[in-house]
Structure formats: C-alpha cells, structure tokens
Amino acid sequence: IAPIELPVVEGNNVTRQVGVLLTLELAQGHRQSEVKKKQREITDAFITELYRIYGWRSGDVQVVNEALIKRRLQAAADRVLGPDVVHAILIRQLVEQER
C-alpha cells in the first residue's frame, strides 16, 4: 500500500500530520493480484478509518495508537477484500508530527 499521510483537524485547525506506511500480509492461498484489483477501494477504506480514529483521538496528547489502527484497518480490509484474505496489517512506519 502506498504511504498514507493525513492531517489531524481540531476545530478549524490542522494541528498535526500523521503518516503511515503499511504492508498487508496475505493469508495462505491468496495472491497480491487480489489486492491490486481492489487497491483503490482498500486505500479509500483505510483513509476513512484513519480519519475516524484521528477524529476520535484529536484531543489526546498523541493520536497514534498502533493496536487500534491495526484492529480498525483489519476490519476495513475484511469488508473490502473479504474475511480471511488479509492475515495481518503490518505497520512499517507510523509518524506523528506537530504543525
């Protein structure tokens, strides 16, 4: 999955920028071509989930919560690709920067 960078909005201000670099580990018997066919859909689903998470946590000291992100993105992958296609969401990089 291409790197995803999103602003964190609090009120009318962008207060932080969060970037995430993900790898999808596919379950045995599934191929990368299955994901490529739906790459736009899965990326859109991931962006939607990340905005939700960051919106809920925008008032917190740190909006990044790796366990929560993995759980929510796994659910999004299951909705888009079907259950048991993605074995795990690997977060290769997760960066939160103040603006």
Secondary structure, DSSP 4 states (H G I P E B T S, - for coil): ---EEEEEEETTEEEEEEEEEEEEEEPTT--HHHHHHTHHHHHHHHHHHHHHHHHHHTTSS----HHHHHHHHHHHHHHHH-TTSEEEEEEEEEEEEE-
